[in-house]
């Protein structure tokens, strides 16, 4: 379990600026395989042996998202799932996005 995955997501109420520059880089370096896209969102693809495994993974991610109160965009199909995370309230990244990414990797 990483330091990030041991934290809890905190609901964003808005009114805070999205993370930029060194703040993003520092948190990104604590993740494996996640891409920061335009300092706006995180994205990662996962591969599975079949549809059933992909669906089970997506279901576990959905349960985690509900538990954390932070919901990623999920696209999946036969043998694959793609997760995209950002904080909609501020249209950018917060620490909670990186926390959720780390927790997803722990699944």
Phi and psi restraints in degrees (value plus and minus 20) as a CYANA .aco file:
   2 UNK   PHI    -102.8   -62.8
   2 UNK   PSI     146.3   186.3
   3 UNK   PHI     -78.5   -38.5
   3 UNK   PSI     -62.5   -22.5
   4 UNK   PHI     -82.3   -42.3
   4 UNK   PSI     -64.2   -24.2
   5 UNK   PHI     -90.7   -50.7
   5 UNK   PSI     -33.8     6.2
   6 UNK   PHI    -104.0   -64.0
   6 UNK   PSI     -29.0    11.0
   7 UNK   PHI    -109.1   -69.1
   7 UNK   PSI     149.3   189.3
   8 UNK   PHI    -130.4   -90.4
   8 UNK   PSI     125.7   165.7
   9 UNK   PHI     -88.3   -48.3
   9 UNK   PSI     122.0   162.0
  10 UNK   PHI    -134.1   -94.1
  10 UNK   PSI     105.1   145.1
  11 UNK   PHI     -78.7   -38.7
  11 UNK   PSI     114.7   154.7
  12 UNK   PHI    -109.7   -69.7
  12 UNK   PSI     107.7   147.7
  13 UNK   PHI    -115.7   -75.7
  13 UNK   PSI     -20.6    19.4
  14 UNK   PHI      69.2   109.2
  14 UNK   PSI     159.3   199.3
  15 UNK   PHI      57.0    97.0
  15 UNK   PSI     -13.3    26.7
  16 UNK   PHI    -138.1   -98.1
  16 UNK   PSI     126.1   166.1
  17 UNK   PHI     -95.6   -55.6
  17 UNK   PSI     129.7   169.7
  18 UNK   PHI     -86.8   -46.8
  18 UNK   PSI     135.2   175.2
  19 UNK   PHI     -86.2   -46.2
  19 UNK   PSI     127.2   167.2
  20 UNK   PHI    -162.7  -122.7
  20 UNK   PSI     143.1   183.1
  21 UNK   PHI      32.7    72.7
  21 UNK   PSI    -144.5  -104.5
  22 UNK   PHI     -81.8   -41.8
  22 UNK   PSI     -52.6   -12.6
  23 UNK   PHI     -81.2   -41.2
  23 UNK   PSI     -63.6   -23.6
  24 UNK   PHI     -86.8   -46.8
  24 UNK   PSI     -66.6   -26.6
  25 UNK   PHI     -79.8   -39.8
  25 UNK   PSI     -63.8   -23.8
  26 UNK   PHI     -79.6   -39.6
  26 UNK   PSI     -64.8   -24.8
  27 UNK   PHI     -93.4   -53.4
  27 UNK   PSI     -58.3   -18.3
  28 UNK   PHI     -80.8   -40.8
  28 UNK   PSI     -57.2   -17.2
  29 UNK   PHI     -86.5   -46.5
  29 UNK   PSI     -33.0     7.0
  30 UNK   PHI    -111.6   -71.6
  30 UNK   PSI     -22.4    17.6
  31 UNK   PHI    -129.8   -89.8
  31 UNK   PSI     140.3   180.3
  32 UNK   PHI    -139.9   -99.9
  32 UNK   PSI     100.6   140.6
  33 UNK   PHI      64.2   104.2
  33 UNK   PSI     -24.3    15.7
  34 UNK   PHI    -105.0   -65.0
  34 UNK   PSI     119.7   159.7
  35 UNK   PHI    -124.7   -84.7
  35 UNK   PSI     115.0   155.0
  36 UNK   PHI    -111.2   -71.2
  36 UNK   PSI     101.6   141.6
  37 UNK   PHI    -126.8   -86.8
  37 UNK   PSI      94.4   134.4
  38 UNK   PHI      34.1    74.1
  38 UNK   PSI      11.0    51.0
  39 UNK   PHI      30.6    70.6
  39 UNK   PSI       7.5    47.5
  40 UNK   PHI    -135.5   -95.5
  40 UNK   PSI     -60.4   -20.4
  41 UNK   PHI    -169.5  -129.5
  41 UNK   PSI     143.7   183.7
  42 UNK   PHI    -124.6   -84.6
  42 UNK   PSI     126.2   166.2
  43 UNK   PHI    -166.7  -126.7
  43 UNK   PSI     119.8   159.8
  44 UNK   PHI    -171.1  -131.1
  44 UNK   PSI     122.6   162.6
  45 UNK   PHI    -129.0   -89.0
  45 UNK   PSI     123.0   163.0
  46 UNK   PHI    -143.1  -103.1
  46 UNK   PSI     126.3   166.3
  47 UNK   PHI    -136.2   -96.2
  47 UNK   PSI     125.5   165.5
  48 UNK   PHI    -157.0  -117.0
  48 UNK   PSI     145.5   185.5
  49 UNK   PHI     -96.8   -56.8
  49 UNK   PSI     -40.6    -0.6
  50 UNK   PHI    -182.7  -142.7
  50 UNK   PSI    -198.3  -158.3
  51 UNK   PHI     -84.1   -44.1
  51 UNK   PSI     -62.0   -22.0
  52 UNK   PHI     -79.2   -39.2
  52 UNK   PSI     -64.2   -24.2
  53 UNK   PHI     -84.7   -44.7
  53 UNK   PSI     -61.0   -21.0
  54 UNK   PHI     -82.9   -42.9
  54 UNK   PSI     -63.9   -23.9
  55 UNK   PHI     -84.0   -44.0
  55 UNK   PSI     -61.1   -21.1
  56 UNK   PHI     -83.9   -43.9
  56 UNK   PSI     -61.8   -21.8
  57 UNK   PHI     -81.3   -41.3
  57 UNK   PSI     -67.9   -27.9
  58 UNK   PHI     -80.3   -40.3
  58 UNK   PSI     -58.9   -18.9
  59 UNK   PHI     -83.2   -43.2
  59 UNK   PSI     -62.4   -22.4
  60 UNK   PHI     -86.1   -46.1
  60 UNK   PSI     -59.0   -19.0
  61 UNK   PHI     -83.1   -43.1
  61 UNK   PSI     -60.7   -20.7
  62 UNK   PHI     -81.5   -41.5
  62 UNK   PSI     -62.3   -22.3
  63 UNK   PHI     -83.4   -43.4
  63 UNK   PSI     -62.8   -22.8
  64 UNK   PHI     -82.1   -42.1
  64 UNK   PSI     -63.6   -23.6
  65 UNK   PHI     -80.0   -40.0
  65 UNK   PSI     -63.5   -23.5
  66 UNK   PHI     -83.4   -43.4
  66 UNK   PSI     -63.5   -23.5
  67 UNK   PHI     -81.2   -41.2
  67 UNK   PSI     -59.7   -19.7
  68 UNK   PHI    -107.9   -67.9
  68 UNK   PSI     -32.1     7.9
  69 UNK   PHI      44.9    84.9
  69 UNK   PSI      10.7    50.7
  70 UNK   PHI    -161.2  -121.2
  70 UNK   PSI      98.4   138.4
  71 UNK   PHI    -136.5   -96.5
  71 UNK   PSI      97.5   137.5
  72 UNK   PHI    -101.9   -61.9
  72 UNK   PSI     145.5   185.5
  73 UNK   PHI    -106.1   -66.1
  73 UNK   PSI     115.0   155.0
  74 UNK   PHI    -148.7  -108.7
  74 UNK   PSI     109.8   149.8
  75 UNK   PHI    -145.8  -105.8
  75 UNK   PSI     106.8   146.8
  76 UNK   PHI    -165.4  -125.4
  76 UNK   PSI     140.5   180.5
  77 UNK   PHI    -180.2  -140.2
  77 UNK   PSI    -180.8  -140.8
  78 UNK   PHI     -80.5   -40.5
  78 UNK   PSI      93.4   133.4
  79 UNK   PHI      54.1    94.1
  79 UNK   PSI      -5.3    34.7
  80 UNK   PHI    -173.4  -133.4
  80 UNK   PSI     134.7   174.7
  81 UNK   PHI    -169.0  -129.0
  81 UNK   PSI     120.1   160.1
  82 UNK   PHI    -143.9  -103.9
  82 UNK   PSI     109.1   149.1
  83 UNK   PHI    -132.2   -92.2
  83 UNK   PSI     113.3   153.3
  84 UNK   PHI    -147.5  -107.5
  84 UNK   PSI     110.2   150.2
  85 UNK   PHI    -150.2  -110.2
  85 UNK   PSI     114.0   154.0
  86 UNK   PHI    -181.6  -141.6
  86 UNK   PSI     145.3   185.3
  87 UNK   PHI    -112.8   -72.8
  87 UNK   PSI      87.8   127.8
  88 UNK   PHI     -81.7   -41.7
  88 UNK   PSI     -55.9   -15.9
  89 UNK   PHI     -78.1   -38.1
  89 UNK   PSI     -53.7   -13.7
  90 UNK   PHI    -135.2   -95.2
  90 UNK   PSI     -16.4    23.6
  91 UNK   PHI      33.1    73.1
  91 UNK   PSI      29.2    69.2
  92 UNK   PHI    -195.8  -155.8
  92 UNK   PSI    -183.5  -143.5
  93 UNK   PHI    -118.1   -78.1
  93 UNK   PSI     121.5   161.5
  94 UNK   PHI    -146.5  -106.5
  94 UNK   PSI     150.7   190.7
  95 UNK   PHI     -78.7   -38.7
  95 UNK   PSI     -54.6   -14.6
  96 UNK   PHI     -79.3   -39.3
  96 UNK   PSI     -51.3   -11.3
  97 UNK   PHI     -83.6   -43.6
  97 UNK   PSI     -61.8   -21.8
  98 UNK   PHI     -91.3   -51.3
  98 UNK   PSI     -55.4   -15.4
  99 UNK   PHI     -82.5   -42.5
  99 UNK   PSI     -67.1   -27.1
 100 UNK   PHI     -81.8   -41.8
 100 UNK   PSI     -62.2   -22.2
 101 UNK   PHI     -78.7   -38.7
 101 UNK   PSI     -65.0   -25.0
 102 UNK   PHI     -84.2   -44.2
 102 UNK   PSI     -59.1   -19.1
 103 UNK   PHI     -87.1   -47.1
 103 UNK   PSI     -57.9   -17.9
 104 UNK   PHI     -82.3   -42.3
 104 UNK   PSI     -62.2   -22.2
 105 UNK   PHI     -83.3   -43.3
 105 UNK   PSI     -48.6    -8.6
 106 UNK   PHI     -91.3   -51.3
 106 UNK   PSI     -37.9     2.1
